[in-house]
Amino acid sequence: METINKLFVSLNIEGQKYEVGELILSEQKIYFRYNSDFIASGLNLSPIKLPFNNEINTCQKEPFDGLFGVFNDSLPDGWGRLLLDRTLSSRGVSSSKISPLDRLAFVGSGGMGALIYQPEFEGATKHLSQIELDVIAGEMKQILQGSSTKIIEELFKLGGSSGGARPKIFVAYNPVNEEIIHGDEELPNGFENWIIKFPSSSDNPEIAKIEYAYHEMAIKAGIDMSVCKFFEGKSGKVYFGTKRFDRSDNTRLHVHTASGLMHDNFRASTMDYGHLMDCAFRLERNVNAYKKVLRIAAFNVFSHNRDDHSKNFSFLMNLNGEWQLAPAYDLTFSYSSYGFHSTMVAGESKNPGKKHLLKLANHFGLKDGAIIIDEVRSAIAEWSSIAKKFNIRSETIKNIQSSLNNIEKSN
């Protein structure tokens, strides 16, 4: 495969298309320059780390292999990266020999958000018109075990550009007749853009039900989330699905993770919820941004969601250049390396609690911080009753409840 040394970046946002600029790879360094015409649009795509000018800009090698975070956000991570590497290997290409620009060319127009990269890699396999979830789950299990699969390139097209460690696919879903097809660029009438998740090899077998119960708890806690639902395979097994917040019918919104915005290496993060609150305020320019982040922080603390890394928080920008915190996602019972929270709470990552959350609230001048925290705790107190509605096994309910009780006792 011939290495790509130049990529043209465009933006397709809410039906409007812009030529954004150029990415150039030269002597193992990546350069980017905005087009002068795009600067005139005023749509600052990455206002913290990427200078909004028409000069040639470059950044350090770390944390994103020389890419600015806004472009790194387009790359697959975890499951998607595994699929891409397997896809390349099936074509005789060593994944160690491809550059970040090569990877962006594979993403092309199929990534999250509104950014598009050209020239797009050609040679995609024919899409499956109908999707059988149990078959895909089986193929994904084979990949996670290291086996080959006949539809590996199809799986990459279905979900290879998605982030996160858990296997997932992008689909088009019709809520009227419950038909699921491949999530092509132009959706047929009546279809919506959704993501369907599948369990990884290390997940609790009931992960779909647990995440849905956490979704309901989060809604009760006053947290904004996209619509979620169960998708059922022919075997009767259920999979967790959520409507994409970066798509509206056939139009897109620009999406940027906290990791990409602040150039935080989410695998070795130094981010605090205070940093996230500050970032949210700088983008939204409204004190309510502080409250939204505090509410999510409290939920993650008291619900034992310790995989709360900087890629699990995103922001959306519309055609008018207005930013807002994206709906929360990946809220579920989880552990992380060494049992620490991935994002610190007022400097505490091992056992954060109410006093640390109140410290955040006070630092940012939130007088109703205690009320927000108590509202979240009240919603999480309903875990057992919510979990029973979704037929989660009693042993699983008790184990999670035990962990939640331990957090409450320490507060």
N, C-alpha and C positions, 0 to 999 in steps of 0.2 A: 504494500500500500504506500502510495506516495504521500510524504508528509505535507500537511497544509501549513503554509507560512502566512496566509492572509485570510481573514474572515470579515465579511461585511455584516454589521449588526443592524437590525431594524426593529421597530416597535410597532406591534399591532394592538392598539389599545382602544377598547370600546368602539371598534369599527373604523378607527382612523389609523392610517399607516404613516410611519416616519422612517426616514433613513437616519439612523443614530450616529454611526461612525465606523471606524475600522480597527480591528485587532491585528497586529503584525508580530510575528515571531522572527527574531533576528539574533543570531549568536546566543541562543538559549535564553533570551530575555524577551518578555512580552510587552508590547507597547500598545497604547490605545489613544485615539484622538476622536473627539466629538466632531461631527460635521457642523460647520458654521450655521447652516440653516436650522439644524436641530437646536443649537444653543438659543436661537431666536424664539423657539417654541416655549422656553421657560420650564420645560419638563425635566427637572433635575432628578435623574434616576437613582442616584446614590449620594445623598447630600452630606454624608459624614466623611467618607474616605476617598471618593473619586472627585477631583477638582472639576467643577462645571465650567470648563473653558475649551477653546479649540486648540490648545497646545498639545504637544505629544506628552503623554503621561505614562509613568511606569510605577510599579510598587515593588516592595521587597518580595523575595522568594517565598518566605513564610507569611501567613499560614496556608496560602492557596496556590502554591507552586507558581507564583508569579502573576496570577490573575487578580484583578480587583474583585472584591467580594460579590458585587452585583452580577458578574459573569459566572463566578464559581457557583452561585445559587442555581444556575441553570443545569449544572452537571449532576448526573446521578450519583447517589451515595449509598453505601451499604448494599442492599439488594440490587439496585439498579446498576451499580458499578460491577457487581459480580456477574450480572447478565451480560453487560457490555464486554467484559473481559472474556467470557465464554464465547460470545458471538464472534469476537475477533479471533480467538483461538481456533474456532471452527473454520475460519477462512485462512488459517495459516499465518496470522499476524500476532506477534508477541505483544502483549499489553504493556510490557516494559519499554517498548520502543515508540509508543505513540505519545504525542504532546497534548497539553490541555486544549489546544486549538483543534486537534484531531477529534478529541472527545466532544467538543462543542459542535463540530460538524456532524457527528453522529446524532446529537440531540436535534439539530436543525430547527424545525418548527414545533417539535413535539414536547418541549419542556413545560414546566410550570410557569405561570406568569405570561407576560406579553412579549418577551424578547425572542427574536428569530435570528438564526445564524446561517449565512450563505457563503460559499456553496455548501449545500446540504449533501451529506453522504448519500450516494445513490445505490440502488440495489436492494431495497427493502423487500421483504417477502410479502406475498399476497395476504391480505388480512382475512381472518376468520370472520364470516358474516354472523354466525351465531356462537355464543360463548357458553360452554358447559363448565360450571365452576368446579365440580369435583375432578374433572379431567385436568384442569389447570392446576388445582391444588396438588394433584399427584405428580405432575411434571415439576412443579416447584419443589416438592419434597425430594425428587431425584436430584435436582440441581444442588440443593443444600447438602446432599449426601455425596456430591462429587460425581454423580453419574451423568452420562450424556443424555440428551433428549432430542427427539426429532423436531420439536417445535421451538427450539431455543430462540431462534431469531424472531418468531412470532411473539414469544413471551417478552422479548426485549421491546418490540414495537408496542406491546400492550402496556408495559409498565417499566421499561428500562430507563426511562428518563425521570422516574420518580425518586424522591429521596427517602431516607429512613432505612432502618435495618430489616424491618419486616417485609416480606414479599407483598406486593400490591400491583394492581392493574388499573389502568384508566379505561372506563367503559362509557358507552352511551346507554342510558336507561330510560325506558318509557314507563312512568308511574301509572298509566291507565291500564295497559295490558301486561305490564311487568316484563316486557321483552328487554333483553340485554344484547347489545351488539358492540363491535369495536368502536372506540371513541374517536372517530375520524374528525378532521377539522370542521367540516360542514355537517352539522347534525340534521337528521331527518326531522320533520315536524313532529312535535310531541316528545322528543327525546331531550334528556338533560345530561350534563357531564358529572360523572360520579367516580369515586375511587373505591375499590373493594380490596380489603386486606385479607391475607391468609396467614395462618400461624407459622412462626419460624420453628426450627428444631428445638429451641430452648423454651418455647412458650408453654404456658399452662394450656391444656387442651380446650379449656373453656374461655380462652382469651377473648373471643368475639362477644360472648355474653357479658364478661366482666367489663369490657370497654363500653358496651352499650349501657350497662348499669351506671358506670362512671359518667357517661354522657348525660344521663338523666339527673344524676346528683349535681353535676356542674350547672345544668339549666336551673335547678332549684336554688343553687348558690348564686344565681344572678350573672353567670358567665355566658357570654355570647358564643354560640357554636353553630356550625352549619347543620342542616338537617341530616340525621343519621337513621339507618334502618338495617335490619337483617336481610341478607340475601341467602336463599336456600338452594342447595344443590339437589340433584336427583336422589341422593342417598338420605336426604333429610338433614344433613349437616348444615349449620348456619355459618355465615361469614359476615363480618362487620363491614358496613359501607357508609360512606359519607359523601354528600354533595360537594363538589369542588367550589371553593370560594374564589378561585381565580378565573372562573368562567361564568358568563351569564348568557344563556342561549348560545349563539355563535360568536360572541364577543369576549374579549379578554381584559383582565386588569393586570397591572404591573405588580409583582410580588417580590418582596425582599426580606430575607430572614434577618434576625438580630445578629446571627453569626456573620453574615455577609456585610451587613451595615457597619458593624463595629470591628470587622476583621478579627473576630474571636475564633480561635481554634476550638471547636466544640468538643473535640476529643481530649483536650487538656485545657479546659476552659478556666479563665480567671474572671468570668462575668459574675456580677452580683445583680440581684433584682433591683438594686438601686441604680445600676447602670441602665437596666432595661426601662425603669421608670423615667429616667432622664432622657433616654432616647425617644421614648413614646411622646413625652412632652415637647421635645424639640421638633418632632414631626407633626403632631396634631395641634400643637399650640393651644392646648386646653387642659385645665387642671383635671378634667375627668380622665385624662390619659393615665395619671397617677393612680386613680382609683381602680381602673380596669386592671392594671398590672398587679396592684396589691391584692385584688380579689383572686387572681390566678395564682399568685404566690401563696396565699393562704390555703387555697384548694390543694396545691401540690404538697404543701407541708403536712396538712392534716389528713390527706387521703393516701399518703405514702407513695406519691409519684416522684421517685427520685431520679428518674431519667429525664429531668427537666432541663436539657441542654439548650444551647443558644440557637440550634436549628429548629427547635420546637416552638419558636415564637416568630411570627412573621408580621409584616406590615404591607398594606395595599395602597397603591396610588392610582387615582382615576385620571381621566382625560384632562381635568382641570389642574392637575398637579397637587391635588389634595390627598393627604395621607391619613390613614387610620389603622389602628391595631387590627390585624386580621382575626377572624373567629378562632377561638382556641381549638387545638387539635392534639392528638396523641395523649389525651388525659386518661390514664389507667393506672392500676396498681403496678408498681415496678420497683426494681432495685437498680443500683448502678455500681460501678467499680468501688470496692471497699466500703460500700454502704453509705457513701456520702451523696448529698444532693449535688447534681451537676452544676446548678446555679446557686451561689451563696445567698444567704438572707442576712443582710447587715453584717457580712463578714463571717457568718457561721454556716458551715455546710454539713457537719456531722449530725447535730441534733437541734436544728432550728425550731423555734416555737413562737408563742404569742409575743414574748418580750422582744424578739428580734423583728417580728412583723410590725409591732408598735414603734420600734425604733425607726424603721423605714418610714412609717406613716408620719411620725413626728418630724423627721428630717425634711420631708417634703410638704410639711404644713397641713396635713390632712386631719382635721378635727374629728371626722367621723370614722377614723381608722378602726377603732375598737368595734364599732357597729358593723362595719364590713366584715371584719374577722369573725365576729360572732354569728353573722348570717351564714357565712361559709361553714362554720362548725356545725350549725344546726342542720344544714343540708347533708353533710357527711354523716351525721348521726343516724340518718335514715338508710344507711348502707344495707343492713340486713333485710329490711322490709322491701327495698327496691330489688335487691338481688333475688329474693324469693319469687318475685313476679316473673323473672326470666328463667326459672327452673335451674338456677345454678346449684350445684351440689352442696348439701349442707356442710360437708367438710371444708369445701373451698370458702364458703361464706364465713365459717367460724375462724379459719386461718387468717383471712383478711381482717375480720373484725378484731381478732387478737392484736394484730399489728396496729390497727387504728386506736384501740384502747390504750396501748402502750404509749402512743404519741400523746393522747389526752392526759394520761397520768403524769407525764413529764411537764404538763402545762398547768 
